Amino acid sequence: METRVEHKREFKLGETELYFLGAAGEVTGSKCVMLTHGKRILIDCGLFQGEKSSREKNWAAQDPLLENLDAVILTHAHLDHSGYLPRLVRSGYRGPVYCSGGTRDLLSVMLYDSAHIQEEDAEFANRSGYSNHKPAEPLYTVRDVQQTIPLVQSLPLYLWHTIVPGVEVELTRAGHIIGSTSLRFRIKAHGKEQFITFSGDVGHSRQKTIQGPDPLSPTEVLIVESTYGNREHTQEDPLDRMEEVLNRAKKQHGTVVIPSFAVGRAQEVLFLIRLLEDQGRIEPVPVILDSPMSSEATQIYLEHPEDHPPGLSFEKKARNFFPNRFELIRSSNESKELADRKGPMVIISASGMLQGGRVLHHLKRRLPDERNIVLFVGYQAEGTKGAFLKNHGKKEGELRIHHEPVPVSASIEAIESLSAHGDVRDLLSWVRTAGVLPKHIILNHGSPEAMESMARRIQKEFGIKAGQVG
């Protein structure tokens, strides 16, 4: 038997074994190796993100279980589920990478962007001396991504696809971002069938731009995320909160800086602003999208109406999607010129957790001015600049950006109801849609506290003792 991972991350289900190499007691780095029929299938191939202790895991020696893989299949394109792929390919993997069509299209954008960031960070570290490694090297390069993309194959939803002999998979909509899916495996052995389902990241029906998840199909084993397993999202209408913030900024001639995830959240925010304009609740001001990846992801979003909510359609060139005074920034020079512009205006830029990107330059310019507002619209992982600014920035009075202290005089606000993840109520409601409850439920992709809390809810409501990864 191969080298095993920590016992709590290992589950034996008949003749199938699952080994969790990430998203185990944390919300990042999703990787699970399924051993069955003498084959190895990797479900998700995510980067570790967030705190430095998590990010350093990306550089660890590759686990032996990731050697000699027969196939990789992805639930969706977010980097904590896909971003390790080029590193895997760099280590020699040349097999198929399966996913939905929407995920395939997003991968070509996200992985190249990630590689550029890896290369830029290494170059900056070598130039500035801010690295313990001499020389600093990228985790992977654009060349590695060029070798990765040709391996990606899209699979239509709602059909059974043979991954390896004796193992089939069906993809269904997870309602998280464009292309996000749950994976239902049918494993045949000794004249019997075993069904194992990976939820991926599960959304909900409250998003304005993404259709909610499909009902859970009957399954013997369910591996379900628990990102918000100990939390219920506020019922606040995000339109109400957005209206209040934008009107306040306009009144004081301020700029609203919205750090946003490039895929999913940026598109939701743009459409929310357009809805407020159409309803006459705000006056149009310049709304500037300063994120090349967000721009590309938005185009991909518009090309996948199968994931849009029922009844939602966009005119040619999406004139009824973008805010009325929408501007798209492409070049770095155009981005720098924004520093001299005065409000009122809205700048949407990445990264969503302030881990890098153009948004940091906007914050350096806008944070010292009390007329401005920083509006968080997504999850801020512990250890990130985003979490620090959101939770401690005003109290501490400054935020370090590019190794320099920046005064925090701007207002710091958040819309907590905009998460693309379902909360614990959504997750349990989704499990109920199966009709027949799973025999086994395993929780992953959550903090220990979130998994423990959700396990108690599952025991109370379903009478099932849920296993926990981590």
SULSUL-V592299 format. One line per field, one symbol per residue. ss: DSSP state (H for helix, E for strand, - for the rest). phi: phi as a letter, one per 20 degrees, with the letter a starting at -180 (. if undefined). psi: psi as a letter, one per 40 degrees, with the letter a starting at -180 (. if undefined). Layout:
ss = ???
phi = ???
psi = ???
This chain:
ss = ------HHHEEEE--EEEEE----------EEEEEE--EEEEEEE------HHHHHHHH----HHH----EEE-----HHHH--HHHHHH------EEE-HHHHHHHHHHHHHHHHHHHHHHHHHHHH-------------HHHHHHHH--EEE-----EEEEE--EEEEEEE-------EEEEEEEEE--EEEEEEE----------------------EEEEE------------HHHHHHHHHHHHHH---EEEEE-----HHHHHHHHHHHHHH-------EEEEE-HHHHHHHHHHH--HHH--------HHH-------EEE---HHHHHHHHH----EEEEE---------HHHHHHHH------EEEE--------HHHHHHHHHHHH-EEEE--EEEE---EEEE-HHH-----HHHHHHHHH-------EEEEE---HHHHHHHHHHHHHHH----EE--
phi = .fgeeggfdccdcmedcdcedaldmbdamfbceddblmdcceembefecnfgffffffefgffgfeelfeaccdeaegffccfegfffffepfcefceaffffgffgfeffffffgfgfffffffffeneaedcefcffbcgfffgeegfeecedffmcecfecgncdccecfemdbgnfceddedddblmdccdcddfmeeebeefedcffffgffgbfccdcfbgdfdbdffegfgffffgffffffffdlddeedfcffdofgfffgffffffffemecegcgddedagffffffffgfecffdfggnecdfgmlfedfgfdfcdedeffffffffeedfeacddbdefdmernfgffffgedffdffecddecbfdfgneffffffecgfffnbceclmcfdfddffdcbdfeefeefefffffffffffmefffcccdclafgffffffffffffedmdeefcep
psi = iihiiideehhhgbehhhhheifgeigifhhhhhhifeihhhhigiihibidddddddeihhhdeeifidihhidaeideeeeeddddddeeheaihiaidddddddddddddddddddddddddddeegiehhiiiidiidddddeddeehhihiifihhhdihehiihhihefdihehiihhhhhhhfeihhhhhhdahhaieeidehiiiiihihidhhhhifdfefihiiehhddddddddddddddefihhhhhihdhcddddddddddddddefeihhihhhhghdddddddddddegeeeiihehiiihefdediidfhihhdiddddddddeiiiiihhhiiidefeaaddddddddddeheeihhhheihhiheidddddddeddddeihhhfeihhigdiihiiheeehehiadddddddddeechiidhhhhafiiddddddddddddddefhhhihh.
